[in-house]
Amino acid sequence: MVAAGNGVIINLGSWIARLGIPISALYSSTKGAVETLTRAWAAEFGPSGVRVNAISPGVIRSAGIPDGAETPGETLMHGTPANAAGTPDAIAKAAVYLASDDASFVHGTVIDVDGGRTSVAVVAA
């Protein structure tokens, strides 16, 4: 991509990278590293025409799980603005945007696609 003078890299982080969750230290720390790597690569490769960004998915409903099913992931989303897990399609649409020319001025950004899980105080009812 550097030799060609253009390209797009989209890394995948996780909402877990920014919150302390019991028994998730290794996963959380590696996803935090992905977010830092995204910014470092943007600085390193951006001047060569390569855009680097990341998507930080929240809790995403697995295929085959019926709408409204109470899974541990759904429980984690109680009290968020979305109040439910997301869909794979939401992540795909963010990736399409970041890969498109519409995002030509977006560099080193982590887009949270998490139903508000990390940006809003969660108040479970």
PASEVEX-966706 format. One record per residue: residue in three letters; y, z, x of N, C-alpha, C, O, CB in turn. Coordinates in pm, whole numbers, padded with zeros to 5 digits, always signed. Each point is the difference from the previous one (the first is absolute). Glycine has a CB too. Example, Ala and Ser with C-alpha at 12.3 -4.5 7.8 and 13.67 -1.06 7.14 Angstrom:
BEGIN
ALA-00569+00780+01319+00119+00000-00089+00120+00000+00090-00002+00066+00104-00115+00059-00293/SER+00222-00197+00154+00119+00006+00082+00109+00073-00077+00111+00017+00051-00174-00232+00067/
END
This chain:
BEGIN
MET-00119+00000+00083+00119+00000-00083+00125+00000+00087+00096-00071-00029-00221+00192-00152/VAL+00124-00043+00287+00115+00003+00089+00021-00138+00061+00113-00049+00007-00153+00294+00044/ALA-00067-00309-00006+00011-00133+00060+00051-00102-00101+00074-00091+00037-00261+00149+00119/ALA+00148-00043-00282+00045-00092-00105+00142+00030-00046+00067-00084-00059-00304+00061-00014/GLY+00283+00145+00101+00136+00038-00038+00014+00044-00145+00111+00009-00051-00033-00165+00221/ASN-00190+00183-00236+00007+00053-00136-00134+00058-00041-00104-00028+00061+00280-00140-00120/GLY-00172+00248-00044-00120+00060-00054+00034+00130-00070+00111+00051+00010-00249-00156+00170/VAL+00040+00156-00252+00018+00124-00075-00123+00087+00020-00113-00046-00014+00261-00070-00158/ILE-00125+00241+00205-00107+00099+00009+00027+00105-00107+00111+00053-00009-00147-00093+00260/ILE-00065+00070-00333+00013+00103-00102-00108+00104+00025-00119-00027-00018+00216-00138-00152/ASN-00054+00282+00212-00093+00110+00023-00018+00080-00128+00084-00004-00090-00016+00016+00332/LEU-00178+00060-00250-00026+00087-00115+00000+00145+00043-00083+00043+00081-00051-00224-00191/GLY+00228+00255+00056+00008+00144+00024-00064+00074-00116-00097-00048-00060+00306+00019+00195/SER-00156+00144-00165-00049+00080-00113+00103+00109-00030+00068+00049+00090-00311-00095-00029/TRP+00252+00083-00186+00088+00110-00038-00039+00129+00069+00083+00089+00019-00045-00199-00239/ILE-00164+00122+00256-00051+00120+00067+00068+00021+00136+00001+00112+00052-00222-00145-00169/ALA+00279-00073+00175+00064+00012+00131+00119+00094-00003+00039+00053+00104-00113-00284-00052/ARG+00133+00255-00170+00121+00080-00008-00015+00131-00072+00099+00070-00022+00021-00279+00029/LEU-00240+00244-00043-00023+00128-00067-00118+00071+00064-00098-00065+00039+00192-00026-00255/GLY-00086+00220+00228-00113+00076+00052-00102+00022-00110+00029+00063-00102+00120+00050+00270/ILE-00267-00164-00148-00109+00013-00097-00117+00067+00074-00038-00046+00107+00113-00162-00242/PRO-00131+00314+00080-00112+00065+00069-00114-00098+00029-00026-00091-00078+00087+00306-00036/ILE-00125-00195+00224-00115-00077+00051+00029-00148+00020-00092-00082-00003-00053+00245-00111/SER+00273-00199+00135+00031-00142+00021+00079-00025+00128+00067-00102+00011-00069+00073-00258/ALA-00004+00120+00342+00084-00011+00119-00023-00129+00077+00096-00065+00041-00098+00312-00026/LEU-00122-00287+00006-00027-00121+00078+00051-00123-00074+00069-00083+00059-00271+00193+00044/TYR+00169-00123-00230+00046-00115-00079+00152-00003-00007+00061-00104+00020-00273+00111-00155/SER+00274+00108+00105+00145+00007-00010+00068-00040+00129+00098-00075-00001-00123+00256-00167/SER-00026-00131+00278+00064-00030+00128-00015-00146+00039+00093-00057+00058-00135+00291+00012/THR-00071-00296-00100-00016-00141+00034+00091-00087-00088+00053-00100+00048-00290+00144+00023/LYS+00255-00007-00196+00089-00077-00087+00146+00021+00040+00081-00091-00012-00247+00109-00175/GLY+00199+00101+00235+00133+00022+00054+00024-00086+00124+00110-00053+00020-00115+00287-00110/ALA-00098-00248+00172+00010-00086+00118+00021-00146-00040+00073-00072+00068-00219+00232+00059/VAL+00083-00204-00234+00018-00137-00048+00147-00024-00038+00055-00106+00028-00295+00102-00111/GLU+00303+00103+00019+00140-00015-00037+00089-00009+00123+00093-00080+00004-00138+00206-00216/THR+00018-00045+00313+00077-00005+00124-00026-00130+00075+00093-00060+00054-00100+00309-00039/LEU-00117-00294-00012-00035-00127+00062+00075-00115-00067+00045-00093+00066-00271+00184-00006/THR+00239-00084-00192+00073-00104-00074+00143-00010+00051+00049-00111+00025-00192+00152-00227/ARG+00210+00071+00217+00138-00001+00047+00009-00047+00146+00090-00076+00037-00036+00263-00197/ALA-00148-00143+00243+00000-00039+00140-00025-00151+00015+00068-00066+00079-00149+00296-00016/TRP-00015-00282-00137-00026-00144+00005+00117-00081-00054+00030-00108+00051-00274+00155-00075/ALA+00311+00005-00079+00118-00070-00052+00105-00013+00110+00062-00106+00016-00109+00193-00249/ALA+00068+00020+00307+00096-00003+00111-00046-00093+00111+00081-00072+00059-00015+00306-00114/GLU-00196-00234+00082-00054-00080+00110-00009-00149-00033+00035-00085+00082-00161+00285-00010/PHE+00078-00231-00192-00029-00140-00033+00104-00067-00090+00002-00122-00011-00240+00182+00034/GLY+00324+00019-00086+00103-00057-00087+00089-00102+00069+00025-00107-00056-00030+00317-00069/PRO+00053-00180+00245+00086-00097+00069-00071-00133+00029+00066-00101+00027+00055+00293+00073/SER-00253-00194-00104-00077-00123+00020-00031-00071-00131-00068-00103+00000-00031+00205+00204/GLY+00149-00048-00316-00021-00066-00128-00116+00053-00081-00033-00057-00104+00129-00138+00207/VAL-00158+00303-00058-00113+00057-00073+00048+00124-00074+00048+00096+00060-00215-00184+00111/ARG+00153+00085-00304+00039+00116-00081-00120+00092-00016-00112-00046-00025+00285-00091-00099/VAL-00150+00267+00139-00105+00099-00014+00046+00107-00099+00105+00062+00020-00188-00105+00216/ASN+00006+00063-00340+00028+00101-00103-00132+00064-00041-00107-00040+00048+00312-00087-00131/ALA-00197+00224-00003-00122+00067-00048+00013+00033-00148+00110+00010-00055-00152+00085+00284/ILE-00072-00080-00291-00009+00048-00137-00070+00134+00006-00101+00016+00069+00094-00253-00169/SER+00061+00333+00028-00060+00133-00009-00050+00020-00143+00074+00045-00087+00078+00047+00271/PRO-00279-00126-00208-00053+00017-00135-00017+00146-00037-00025+00086+00085-00091-00305-00061/GLY+00129+00244-00151-00032+00131-00053-00143+00000-00050-00084-00075+00050+00324+00115-00113/VAL-00267+00043-00035-00134+00005-00060-00019-00128-00080+00078-00031-00090-00077+00288+00080/ILE-00106-00331+00042-00029-00127-00066-00133+00010-00072-00101+00044+00056+00231-00172+00118/ARG-00129+00089-00299-00120+00005-00084-00103-00101+00052+00032-00116+00022+00106+00187-00223/SER-00259-00026+00221-00108-00086+00045-00046-00091-00112+00007+00035-00118-00078+00139+00283/ALA+00022-00291-00127-00055-00092-00099-00116+00067-00072-00080+00072+00061+00149-00272+00078/GLY-00079+00178-00265-00109+00056-00078+00028+00137-00060-00077+00047-00084-00071-00175+00228/ILE+00257+00191-00103+00037+00129-00059+00084-00031-00125+00103-00066+00010-00106+00188+00218/PRO-00042-00076-00343+00075-00033-00122+00138+00065-00003+00019+00110+00053-00236-00133-00172/ASP+00313-00045+00055+00133+00058-00018-00013+00133-00071-00077+00015-00095+00182-00244+00086/GLY-00029+00326+00057+00000+00131-00063-00110+00094+00048-00002+00117-00038+00100-00227-00156/ALA-00190+00061+00279-00105+00086+00053+00063+00103+00093+00084-00035+00083-00255-00151-00100/GLU+00133+00312+00004+00058+00106+00081-00081+00015+00129-00104+00065+00003+00189+00056-00210/THR-00034-00184+00312-00062+00006+00132+00084+00092+00088+00112+00034-00038-00208-00268+00015/PRO+00046+00276+00138+00084+00082+00089+00131-00070+00036+00104+00065+00011-00312+00037+00082/GLY+00204-00233-00076+00123-00074+00029+00099+00007-00114+00119+00019+00023-00250-00169+00122/GLU+00083+00135-00267+00090+00009-00116+00064+00139-00006+00117+00014-00033-00259-00183-00092/THR+00062+00271+00157+00053+00136-00001+00114+00014+00100+00099+00067-00029-00325+00020-00039/LEU+00214-00149+00185+00106+00005+00101+00129-00066-00048+00107+00029+00053-00283-00029+00123/MET+00166-00086-00275+00119-00072-00049+00068+00070-00117+00106-00044-00044-00212-00165+00121/HIS+00046+00317-00129+00065+00075-00108+00136+00051+00047+00010+00056+00109-00235+00011-00204/GLY+00327-00086+00015+00133+00048+00032+00084-00097+00082+00116+00029+00029-00211+00195-00037/THR+00039-00339+00045+00078-00101+00072+00072-00088-00102-00034+00002-00119-00129+00000+00315/PRO+00261-00080-00153+00065-00090-00095-00097-00096-00068+00015-00028-00119+00189+00046+00258/ALA-00304-00069-00068-00097-00092-00061-00102+00076-00085-00050-00054-00098+00079-00102+00292/ASN-00058+00278-00158-00095+00087-00070-00141-00058-00010-00078+00042-00085+00270+00045-00042/ALA-00223-00182+00213-00134-00061+00001-00018-00072+00132+00097-00031+00069-00099+00005-00322/ALA-00122-00001+00287-00030-00077+00121+00046-00144-00019+00012-00048-00113-00210+00196+00164/GLY+00222-00215+00060+00041-00139-00003-00118-00095-00002-00115+00042-00008+00321+00023+00127/THR-00175-00192-00112-00103-00104+00001+00008-00078+00131+00106-00005+00063-00098-00012-00315/PRO-00118-00043+00293+00004-00084+00121+00106-00110-00009+00057-00039+00102-00300+00087-00069/ASP+00268-00097-00153+00098-00106-00020+00140+00043+00046+00076-00082+00051-00212-00001-00244/ALA+00170+00209+00176+00131+00049+00044+00016-00013+00151+00107-00034+00050-00102+00193-00245/ILE-00112-00131+00268+00003-00012+00146+00008-00146+00039+00075-00036+00091-00208+00248-00066/ALA+00056-00296-00092+00000-00143+00030+00139-00061-00020+00044-00081+00081-00285+00068-00150/LYS+00309+00052-00037+00134-00053-00026+00100+00042+00108+00087-00078+00037-00137+00081-00282/ALA+00036+00119+00295+00087+00044+00109-00028-00083+00126+00093-00036+00073-00087+00268-00170/ALA-00132-00260+00123-00037-00081+00117+00054-00142-00013+00051-00057+00098-00258+00196-00068/VAL+00197-00197-00148+00054-00135-00022+00149-00002+00028+00052-00091+00064-00230+00045-00237/TYR+00249+00149+00123+00144+00008+00027+00027+00007+00150+00080-00078+00052-00046+00194-00273/LEU-00100-00024+00291+00026+00016+00143-00035-00125+00080+00062-00027+00103-00106+00270-00129/ALA-00053-00319-00020-00040-00122+00071+00092-00118-00033-00003-00102+00070-00232+00184-00072/SER+00315-00069-00102+00082-00111-00047+00134-00009+00074+00041+00094+00068-00151-00073-00291/ASP+00175-00135+00207+00134-00017+00055+00102+00090-00068+00107+00026+00057-00167-00261-00002/ASP+00029+00284-00175+00090+00094-00068+00020+00127+00082+00100+00069-00018-00175-00161-00202/ALA-00019+00124+00308+00008+00119+00082+00039-00034+00145-00031+00076+00092-00142+00033-00238/SER+00241-00220+00164+00032-00045+00136+00089+00096+00078+00005-00006+00123-00028-00224-00207/PHE+00095+00318+00014+00088+00095+00067-00058+00142-00003+00071+00097+00025+00124-00240-00088/VAL-00324+00154+00033-00068+00130-00007-00084+00014+00127-00095-00075+00022+00089+00073-00278/HIS+00042+00099+00339-00069+00022+00128-00024+00149+00019+00091+00081-00019+00017-00288+00118/GLY-00230+00244-00061-00031+00139+00035+00002+00097-00116+00017+00120+00020+00076-00170+00198/THR-00111-00001-00338+00008+00082-00120-00139+00036-00052-00093-00080+00009+00311-00029-00066/VAL-00230+00228+00005-00122+00042-00069+00035+00008-00148+00084+00081-00040-00174+00049+00242/ILE+00027-00213-00282+00025+00000-00144-00103+00091-00067-00121-00022+00011+00216-00214-00003/ASP-00045+00339-00076-00087+00090-00075-00035-00064-00134+00089-00027-00081+00013+00230+00194/VAL-00229-00226-00135-00049-00050-00129-00095+00109-00049-00123-00013+00005+00146-00241+00056/ASP+00039+00362-00109-00078+00122-00024+00035+00072-00129-00033+00118-00017+00016-00097+00260/GLY+00083-00090-00333+00033+00063-00129+00096+00116+00012+00009+00083-00091-00231-00153+00013/GLY+00294+00078+00190+00095+00109+00021-00061+00124+00060+00066+00103+00008+00058-00192-00197/ARG-00249+00082+00233-00072+00117+00050+00069+00067+00119+00003+00123+00008-00214-00229-00087/THR+00268+00026+00171+00059+00061+00119+00151+00015-00008+00059+00070+00083-00245-00166+00045/SER+00251+00034-00225+00146+00006-00004+00056+00097-00102+00120+00028+00001-00123-00260+00074/VAL-00080+00283-00162+00045+00086-00108-00083+00129+00000-00122-00005+00020+00195-00197-00159/ALA-00009+00314+00118-00074+00125-00009-00098-00008-00116+00038-00034-00112+00156+00163+00210/VAL-00319-00099-00071-00104-00007-00102-00005+00133-00074-00021+00105+00060-00111-00271+00076/VAL+00151+00159-00266-00005+00119-00084-00109-00023-00103+00021-00068-00100+00226+00120+00135/ALA-00363+00006-00010-00112-00016-00091+00022+00088-00123+00047+00114+00010-00203-00167+00182/ALA+00121-00001-00304+00016+00074-00126-00119+00091-00025-00005+00070-00101+00142-00258+00007/
END
